[in-house]
């Protein structure tokens, strides 16, 4: 039986999270109302001390981006910091369960 290393498991998880965020980016760009929802989630998490100031600033700067291509590029960045941020995304409730399944099957 083949066993995956922790790094391989984390890479698989990160790939799945990235696929979900591709779908999130498309939906947020099509329906900018989700930006306001994400801002509320971000503020609530920060007030509850569930997010550090550096992460807060990165999410905040993402939400301020107005050009869809730039927003998408930043959200889907392959920088290690963004992999970590996506693991605790502020874009909760954007995708339906069906949309999540579709994103993971692509």
C-alpha positions in Angstrom: 0.0 0.0 0.0 1.4 3.4 -1.0 1.5 6.0 1.7 1.7 9.7 0.9 4.2 12.0 2.7 2.8 14.9 4.7 4.2 17.3 2.0 2.3 15.3 -0.7 -0.9 15.4 1.3 -0.5 19.2 1.9 0.1 19.7 -1.8 -3.0 17.8 -2.7 -5.0 19.8 -0.2 -3.6 23.1 -1.6 -4.4 22.0 -5.1 -8.0 21.4 -4.2 -8.3 24.7 -2.3 -6.8 26.5 -5.3 -9.4 24.8 -7.6 -12.2 26.0 -5.3 -10.7 29.5 -5.3 -10.7 29.6 -9.1 -14.4 29.1 -9.0 -14.7 31.6 -6.2 -12.8 34.2 -8.2 -15.1 33.8 -11.2 -18.2 34.1 -9.1 -17.0 37.1 -7.2 -16.0 38.9 -10.4 -19.5 38.1 -11.8 -21.2 39.1 -8.6 -19.2 41.8 -6.7 -21.8 41.7 -3.9 -19.7 38.9 -2.5 -16.9 41.4 -1.8 -19.0 43.0 0.8 -19.8 39.6 2.4 -16.1 38.8 2.5 -15.3 42.2 4.1 -17.8 41.4 6.9 -16.2 38.0 7.4 -12.7 39.6 7.5 -13.7 42.3 10.0 -15.5 39.8 12.2 -12.5 37.4 12.3 -10.1 40.3 13.0 -12.3 41.6 15.8 -12.4 38.1 17.3 -8.6 37.9 17.0 -8.9 34.9 14.7 -6.7 36.5 12.1 -3.3 38.2 12.5 -2.8 41.8 11.4 -0.5 40.8 8.5 -3.1 38.4 7.1 -5.8 41.0 7.7 -3.9 43.5 5.6 -3.3 41.1 2.8 -7.0 40.1 2.6 -7.9 43.8 2.9 -5.7 44.8 0.0 -7.2 42.0 -2.1 -10.7 43.2 -1.5 -9.7 46.7 -2.6 -8.5 45.5 -6.0 -10.9 46.8 -8.7 -9.5 45.2 -11.9 -10.9 41.6 -12.2 -7.7 40.2 -13.7 -5.6 41.6 -10.9 -8.0 40.4 -8.3 -8.1 36.9 -9.8 -4.3 36.8 -10.2 -3.7 37.8 -6.5 -6.3 35.4 -5.1 -4.9 32.6 -7.1 -1.2 33.5 -6.5 1.1 30.5 -6.1 3.1 32.4 -3.5 3.4 30.3 -0.3 1.7 33.0 1.8 -1.4 32.9 -0.4 -1.6 29.1 -0.1 -1.7 29.6 3.7 -4.3 32.4 3.4 -6.6 30.4 1.2 -6.7 27.6 3.8 -8.7 30.0 6.0 -10.5 31.9 3.3 -12.8 34.8 3.9 -14.9 33.8 0.9 -17.2 31.5 2.9 -20.7 30.9 1.5 -19.8 32.1 -2.0 -20.0 28.7 -3.7 -22.9 26.3 -3.4 -22.1 22.7 -2.6 -22.7 21.8 -6.3 -20.3 24.5 -7.4 -17.7 23.2 -5.1 -18.1 19.7 -6.5 -17.8 21.0 -10.0 -14.7 23.0 -9.2 -13.1 19.9 -7.7 -14.0 17.7 -10.7 -12.4 20.0 -13.3 
